[in-house]
Amino acid sequence: MSFSPAWLALRAHADTRARAQSLESLTRDALAKRARGTLIDLGSGSGANCRYLAPRLGDARPWLLVDNDAVLLGHADASCRPLTGVAQLKTLQLDLAARLRDLPLSGAALLTASALLDLVSLPWLTALVDACHTAALPALFTLSYDGRISLSPADPDDEWLITAINTHQRGDKGFGPALGPQASEEAVRLFSAAGYEVTRARSDWQLDARDPADAALLQPLIEGWAGAAAEQYPNATERAASWCQRRLKALTLGQCQVTVGHEDVLALPAGTARRSQS
Ligand SMILES: C[S@@+](CC[C@H](N)C(=O)[O-])C[C@H]1O[C@@H](n2cnc3c(N)ncnc32)[C@H](O)[C@@H]1O
């Protein structure tokens, strides 16, 4: 599955607003206990996760950005190398679906990914959690879609469309049948079973058509959702197209508010989490 630099740039401002800041401070505390080690960003795309996290996680660190898309890695390299918080930057072009074992996890300080977990399958996530456990590695997975979408003003076909999207989300995105909306739930379950201390928090997109940056994101989002519904239900392409037309018309009038549910999950090896103040 490929992602355009333009789409990743459009979503970046909504992602930045949505991220759960409570998990950042916990991550910073966990890293403070690990003087050395690389921060590895899986499915880095054009570098949004590194751009967001690097200046917020304390001392400058080496980063390794991993993706199978060479063009996106080129964008990531150019924008992340000069950042405060990046001591050294390497990129690695790797098909994570086929070559998870080739990740250089030993000596890493943190494994992170944004907007990746909902694309992966349960066996792949299980193998990733096993690899983290073996390396006693903390993990921060942000912005995983969780199946909740609400649209205002309401349209009679919203529920039909949301069901179609969530079914489509479970299709194969290159890693086998995708976890889609179940991604964070499964990450919490697997890391907890491995003895990790797990914290989860919502990181919903809150989009409003009256904001020009949100409107620019909403247009391809609505079109993409209608396309997914048409792909999911080939006999209902007209229904999906009509929904899309109504939504795009409302969008041009500034009449569209959308919440898209996401979750962030932080998993820390047992004994490394900050104790809450009593
Ligand atoms: C939704 S994008 C998220 C990108 C970035 N983390 C962000 O938040 O903007 C998913 C990323 O995963 C990468 N990806 C998808 N399948 C992959 C695979 N099999 N191996 C490596 N990277 C993959 C894509 O190229 C894309 O950059």
The ligand as an SDF file (V2000), in Angstrom:
LIG
                    3D

 27 29  0  0  0  0  0  0  0  0999 V2000
   -0.2740    5.9920    7.0940 C   0  0  0  0  0  0  0  0  0  0  0  0
    1.3990    6.1190    6.6270 S   0  0  0  0  0  0  0  0  0  0  0  0
    2.1070    6.8740    8.0860 C   0  0  0  0  0  0  0  0  0  0  0  0
    3.4010    7.5930    7.8010 C   0  0  0  0  0  0  0  0  0  0  0  0
    3.9850    8.3750    8.9770 C   0  0  0  0  0  0  0  0  0  0  0  0
    4.2750    7.4930   10.0980 N   0  0  0  0  0  0  0  0  0  0  0  0
    3.0450    9.4860    9.4050 C   0  0  0  0  0  0  0  0  0  0  0  0
    2.5310    9.4390   10.5180 O   0  0  0  0  0  0  0  0  0  0  0  0
    2.8500   10.4160    8.5990 O   0  0  0  0  0  0  0  0  0  0  0  0
    2.0010    4.4420    6.7310 C   0  0  0  0  0  0  0  0  0  0  0  0
    3.4600    4.3150    6.3700 C   0  0  0  0  0  0  0  0  0  0  0  0
    3.8180    2.9240    6.4450 O   0  0  0  0  0  0  0  0  0  0  0  0
    4.6370    2.6000    5.3400 C   0  0  0  0  0  0  0  0  0  0  0  0
    4.4840    1.1780    5.0410 N   0  0  0  0  0  0  0  0  0  0  0  0
    3.3640    0.5290    4.6320 C   0  0  0  0  0  0  0  0  0  0  0  0
    3.6180   -0.7640    4.4170 N   0  0  0  0  0  0  0  0  0  0  0  0
    4.9490   -0.9410    4.6850 C   0  0  0  0  0  0  0  0  0  0  0  0
    5.8200   -2.0640    4.6470 C   0  0  0  0  0  0  0  0  0  0  0  0
    5.3920   -3.2700    4.2630 N   0  0  0  0  0  0  0  0  0  0  0  0
    7.1210   -1.8880    4.9910 N   0  0  0  0  0  0  0  0  0  0  0  0
    7.5780   -0.6610    5.3770 C   0  0  0  0  0  0  0  0  0  0  0  0
    6.7880    0.4360    5.4410 N   0  0  0  0  0  0  0  0  0  0  0  0
    5.4910    0.2980    5.0900 C   0  0  0  0  0  0  0  0  0  0  0  0
    4.1240    3.4750    4.2040 C   0  0  0  0  0  0  0  0  0  0  0  0
    5.0720    3.6490    3.1780 O   0  0  0  0  0  0  0  0  0  0  0  0
    3.7940    4.7730    4.9600 C   0  0  0  0  0  0  0  0  0  0  0  0
    4.9000    5.6200    4.9780 O   0  0  0  0  0  0  0  0  0  0  0  0
  1  2  1  0
  2  3  1  0
  2 10  1  0
  3  4  1  0
  4  5  1  0
  5  6  1  0
  5  7  1  0
  7  8  2  0
  7  9  1  0
 10 11  1  0
 11 12  1  0
 11 26  1  0
 12 13  1  0
 13 14  1  0
 13 24  1  0
 14 15  1  0
 14 23  1  0
 15 16  2  0
 16 17  1  0
 17 18  1  0
 17 23  2  0
 18 19  1  0
 18 20  2  0
 20 21  1  0
 21 22  2  0
 22 23  1  0
 24 25  1  0
 24 26  1  0
 26 27  1  0
M  CHG  2   2   1   9  -1
M  END
$$$$
